[in-house]
Amino acid sequence: MIRLHYHPFSTYARRVRIALIEKNIPHKLVEVDLAGRAHKKPEYLALNPYARVPTLEEDGFVLYESSAIMMYLEDEHPEPALIPGDSKGRAEVDMHLRLCDAQMATPAGVIIFQKRFFPEAKWNLESIAKASADIAKHLKILDRQLEGVDYLVHDRYTLADIAYIPFLQFLPLMVDAASVPANVAKWSAELLARPSSVETAPAK
């Protein structure tokens, strides 16, 4: 049985939870008390030396990077497929996973962490403005790639789309609504309406 160490506010853990649900994989959720610093305790550090979530355990096998975990789940449980079967499609999914982390997740973290967990008086407005501009630039690129299609790769729901869902949840915090391109807005709304997205959505 897969054990997934997670926290409900973790964007990276949410990706993995969505993949598990979409692929109907039996698993047990183990919530890590981040506020209580459980992730810093020796027993957790023995699993994940970076003291983060998610961490996957299965029969003594441990992974602690969300994209790697999702790819492992795909290889071990190929149906229903969340990656196209051809090499080009697989490469495109891998590309989008990496781009999501570099171009979306990194600046999103700057904004989400401050706006969700700190009073406005403590926000670094300069860093938030730069991160927001970086996200807006990336959204324009995604918008062109979504022209005439519903999903990023081969016009089918894949891990590439799942990677973005936790960050799309917080678009209103990150960029002005008027600056969200039409194709991205449609894609975001459809992804966030999926049952797996609704089930894993963090508390307000």
C-alpha distance (Angstrom), angle and dihedral (degrees) to the residues before:
residue distance angle dihedral
M1 . . .
I2 3.79 . .
R3 3.79 115.8 .
L4 3.80 114.6 -160.1
H5 3.79 116.4 -162.9
Y6 3.79 105.2 -154.0
H7 3.77 147.4 143.7
P8 3.83 121.7 -133.1
F9 3.82 91.6 -127.5
S10 3.82 94.4 51.4
T11 3.79 112.3 109.4
Y12 3.80 91.6 -162.4
A13 3.79 93.7 49.8
R14 3.79 89.6 49.1
R15 3.80 90.9 59.5
V16 3.78 90.5 57.0
R17 3.79 93.0 45.2
I18 3.81 90.2 53.2
A19 3.80 91.5 50.4
L20 3.81 91.1 49.5
I21 3.79 91.1 51.3
E22 3.80 95.2 44.5
K23 3.80 90.5 50.4
N24 3.82 93.8 44.0
I25 3.81 92.1 -126.9
P26 3.82 115.8 165.6
H27 3.78 110.7 -122.1
K28 3.78 144.5 153.6
L29 3.78 121.0 -126.9
V30 3.79 117.1 -139.8
E31 3.79 111.3 -168.9
V32 3.80 113.9 -145.3
D33 3.79 114.0 -145.0
L34 3.78 98.7 -131.0
A35 3.79 93.5 171.4
G36 3.78 88.2 55.1
R37 3.81 89.6 48.0
A38 3.80 93.1 -119.4
H39 3.80 87.4 148.7
K40 3.81 88.9 65.2
K41 3.78 95.4 54.0
P42 3.82 118.9 108.1
E43 3.80 94.3 -115.8
Y44 3.80 92.0 56.6
L45 3.80 94.3 40.4
A46 3.80 87.1 55.5
L47 3.80 86.5 63.9
N48 3.79 99.3 35.9
P49 3.82 115.9 18.8
Y50 3.81 90.2 -170.2
A51 3.83 90.9 63.3
R52 3.80 93.7 -131.5
V53 3.78 139.4 118.1
P54 2.95 142.7 -83.0
T55 3.78 107.1 53.1
L56 3.79 121.2 167.9
E57 3.79 122.8 -154.2
E58 3.79 124.8 -172.5
D59 3.80 123.1 164.7
G60 3.80 92.6 -31.5
F61 3.81 94.0 -43.2
V62 3.82 114.0 120.9
L63 3.81 132.5 -167.2
Y64 3.79 126.8 175.5
E65 3.80 109.2 179.8
S66 3.80 117.3 84.8
S67 3.82 99.4 -139.0
A68 3.79 91.4 47.0
I69 3.80 90.0 48.9
M70 3.81 92.1 51.5
M71 3.79 91.9 48.9
Y72 3.81 90.1 49.1
L73 3.80 91.0 51.6
E74 3.80 89.4 50.2
D75 3.80 92.6 51.6
E76 3.80 94.2 45.5
H77 3.81 95.5 41.9
P78 3.81 106.6 29.0
E79 3.81 95.4 172.8
P80 2.92 127.2 104.7
A81 3.79 86.1 29.0
L82 3.79 119.6 -133.8
I83 3.81 93.2 178.9
P84 3.82 126.1 55.1
G85 3.79 114.6 -108.3
D86 3.80 96.4 -124.8
S87 3.79 124.8 85.4
K88 3.81 94.1 -119.9
G89 3.78 92.6 52.4
R90 3.80 91.2 47.4
A91 3.80 90.3 49.9
E92 3.80 91.1 50.1
V93 3.80 91.3 52.2
D94 3.80 89.9 49.5
M95 3.80 90.1 49.1
H96 3.79 92.4 52.2
L97 3.80 92.5 47.4
R98 3.79 89.6 55.3
L99 3.80 94.2 43.0
C100 3.79 91.6 49.0
D101 3.80 90.6 55.0
A102 3.80 94.5 45.0
Q103 3.80 102.4 37.0
M104 3.80 103.4 27.9
A105 3.80 112.6 18.5
T106 3.79 96.8 48.0
P107 3.82 98.0 52.9
A108 3.82 90.9 35.3
G109 3.78 89.5 58.5
V110 3.79 90.5 56.1
I111 3.79 91.0 55.9
I112 3.80 103.1 34.1
F113 3.78 95.6 49.1
Q114 3.80 93.7 51.3
K115 3.80 98.1 41.0
R116 3.80 95.8 42.9
F117 3.77 100.7 42.1
F118 3.83 109.1 23.7
P119 3.81 133.1 60.8
E120 3.79 114.2 -106.4
A121 3.79 91.5 -109.9
K122 3.81 88.9 66.9
W123 3.80 97.3 48.8
N124 3.80 117.4 118.8
L125 3.79 96.4 -133.4
E126 3.80 94.2 -171.8
S127 3.80 93.3 55.8
I128 3.81 91.1 44.5
A129 3.82 92.1 51.4
K130 3.81 92.4 50.2
A131 3.81 92.6 46.8
S132 3.81 90.9 48.4
A133 3.82 91.1 51.4
D134 3.81 90.8 49.6
I135 3.80 90.9 51.3
A136 3.81 92.3 47.6
K137 3.81 89.7 53.1
H138 3.80 91.2 50.6
L139 3.81 92.1 47.9
K140 3.79 90.0 57.4
I141 3.79 89.8 55.6
L142 3.80 91.6 48.0
D143 3.79 89.7 48.4
R144 3.80 91.3 59.5
Q145 3.80 90.8 48.2
L146 3.81 90.8 51.2
E147 3.80 94.8 51.6
G148 3.80 107.9 129.8
V149 3.82 95.0 -4.0
D150 3.81 137.0 85.2
Y151 3.82 99.2 -142.3
L152 3.79 139.0 33.8
V153 3.81 101.5 -115.0
H154 3.82 126.0 43.1
D155 3.83 87.6 -24.6
R156 3.81 91.6 -80.3
Y157 3.79 133.7 110.8
T158 3.80 108.8 -92.3
L159 3.78 143.0 154.7
A160 3.80 86.5 -83.5
D161 3.79 89.8 68.7
I162 3.80 93.6 40.2
A163 3.80 90.3 55.8
Y164 3.80 90.2 62.5
I165 3.81 100.1 43.9
P166 3.83 98.2 87.3
F167 3.80 90.9 52.1
L168 3.80 95.7 42.8
Q169 3.81 86.1 58.8
F170 3.80 88.0 68.4
L171 3.81 100.7 41.1
P172 3.83 91.5 116.9
L173 3.82 88.5 59.5
M174 3.78 93.7 48.1
V175 3.79 108.5 42.0
D176 3.77 137.4 16.2
A177 3.80 110.2 -90.9
A178 3.79 91.2 -126.3
S179 3.80 90.3 59.6
V180 3.81 95.4 56.4
P181 3.82 105.9 104.9
A182 3.80 116.9 -122.3
N183 3.81 97.3 -114.5
V184 3.80 91.8 48.7
A185 3.81 91.4 47.9
K186 3.82 91.5 52.9
W187 3.80 93.1 44.9
S188 3.80 91.5 47.8
A189 3.80 94.0 49.6
E190 3.80 92.5 49.9
L191 3.80 94.1 47.0
L192 3.81 93.9 47.5
A193 3.82 91.0 49.9
R194 3.81 93.8 59.7
P195 3.82 112.9 111.0
S196 3.81 91.8 -119.7
S197 3.81 90.3 54.6
V198 3.79 93.0 47.3
E199 3.81 92.2 48.4
T200 3.80 93.3 52.0
A201 3.80 98.8 39.5
P202 3.81 112.4 129.6
A203 3.77 121.0 -117.7
K204 3.77 114.2 -90.8
